[in-house]
Amino acid sequence: MLEQDAHLEVGREGDVSVVRFADRKILEEVPIAEIGERLNALADAEPGIKLLLDFSNVEHLSSAVLSMLINLNKRVTEQGGKLKLANIKPQIFEVFKITRLNTVFDIYDTTAKAKASY
């Protein structure tokens, strides 16, 4: 089953909820808020969720996205779930390294590797 809206494509692969970002650039406040609300709703709907965010389409993101991801990670973890990130482009991964968020998040080269790690 695949659900799609303007910003996200949400599917299920086994017991893992896989979210793919539709936008190449995630920079504006309103779309970031909408994405955050949708991801939080997913986390709230399924305590213990295995949530995988696939960044393969994303070429640019703002620091507000990082803040939203930190809050999402906290929410998922508090509910006994696991959040993993995959397919982050090198220029975006640099931002994760500079901010040391690469030590906060479980980040994988591919969605297959991320799914296998659950």
N, C-alpha and C positions, 0 to 999 in steps of 0.2 A: 504494500500500500504506500502510495506516494502522495503527500500533500504539498502543494506549492502555493506560495503567495508572491508578492512583489519582490521580496528580499531573500526568502529561504525556500529550500526544497527539503522536506522532512520525510524520511523513509525509515523502514525497519529492516534490518538485516540480521536475522536470527534474534538474539535477545539484545541487540545493540540498536539504539536510535541514532541514525546517521543524518546529520544536518549539513547540507551543502549551501554555501552562500551563492546567491544568484548575481549579486552586484560585483563588478570589477573594482569599484571604488566605494569604500564605506567611510564617508567623510562627514556627512551632514547629520546634524543633531536629531532631526525627526526620524529618519530611517534607523539610526542607531537605537533610539528609544523603542521603536517598534520591534526591532530585532531582539532587544533585551527583554521586552515584555513577552514575546513569543517563546524565547528560550527559557525564561523563568517559569512560564506556564507549563512547558514540557517537563521541567524538573519537578514542579509542584504536583503534577498529575501522576507521576510515577516515582515514589520514594525508592531509593536504591537503583535509580536509573543508570544505565551504561550509555553515556552520551558522547558521541564522536562528532566533532566539528571539522568539516572538510573545507579547507581554504583554497582549493585548487583554482577557483575562478578569481580570487582576490589578488589584486596587484597593489592596491594602496588602502591603508586604513589609518584612521586618526587615533590619537591617544585616548579619546573617549571610548573607543572600542576596547582598548586594553583594560580600562576601568570596568567596563561592562563585563568583560571576561573574568576579571578577578572576583567580582560580585557573584557571577554565575557559578564559578568554581566553589566559592564558599558555600553557596546555597546547596549545590549538588552534594558536596562533601558532608554538610550538616545532616543531610537526609540519607546518608549511607550510600551514596552513588559515587560514580567515577566519571570525570570529564577528561577526555583526551582530544588532542588537536593533531591534524594531519595535513600534509601537502602545503606547508607554508613556504612561500617563495623566499629565496635567499635574502632579498632586500628587506622583507618584512621580518624574517627571522633575526636579522641584525638588530632590529629594534627590541626584540625579545631578549637578545643577549645583552645589549647595552643596559636595559632596565632590569636585568637579571630575572626576568619572568620565565626564561627557559629553565630555571631551577624550580619554579612554582608549578608549571604545567608539565604534563606528560605529552611530549611532542614527538611525532613520528613522521618519517619520510612519506609513507603511503598509508592509505586507509586500511589496506590488508594487514600491514604490520601493527597498526593501532588496534584493529579488531582482534588480532591474535593475542595481544597483550592482556586482554581482559581475562 
